[in-house]
């Protein structure tokens, strides 16, 4: 009888083993979760910055394709917390306008049909644009001849916009006089993988 009881293998966890496993899981979760918040915040910053960067490249190429200047316009309110960015063949478009037929909409012609080309802060939570300067304003004009950046009056200039997360991570969009567009880390900014210093 004793041998028979000894051979029976018990399957399962004891209460102590279960409690130790739960305690280890809780410790790991409390250590790992704050890191996930930082990762997510950086990813949203990168998404917003890359969206603006790609629209800026589109503006330059569309100026050449359309054989007409294309304006890239930033709008900002609440110290940069509420912002918009858009493209149009005319100066001063309004990124919040969603009807492409509206004269103030940020839209470009695509095979005879106006297509909205706007990015708004509402799509990117806790991302702000605290500073921007394009020849002293908030707009740059890409010329149709070489895709150079100007103020529309023959003055060519460098411009930049700083895109920032709630915790202060930053990326900077830079546009050179020659129309070169670059996304980089501004001086003193925390490192973000894949981006070099400006």
Buried (B, 14 or more C-beta within 10 A) or exposed (E): EEEEEEEEEEEEEEEEEEEEEEEEEEEEEEEEEEEEEEEEBBEBBBEBBBBBBEBBBBBBEBBBEEEBBBBBBBBBEEEBBBBBBBBBBEEEBBBBBEEBEBEBBBBBBEEEEBEBBBBBBEEBEBBBBBBBBBBEBBBBBBBBEEBBBBBEEEEBBBBBBBBBBEEEBBBBBBBBBEBEBBBBBBEEBEEBEEBEEB
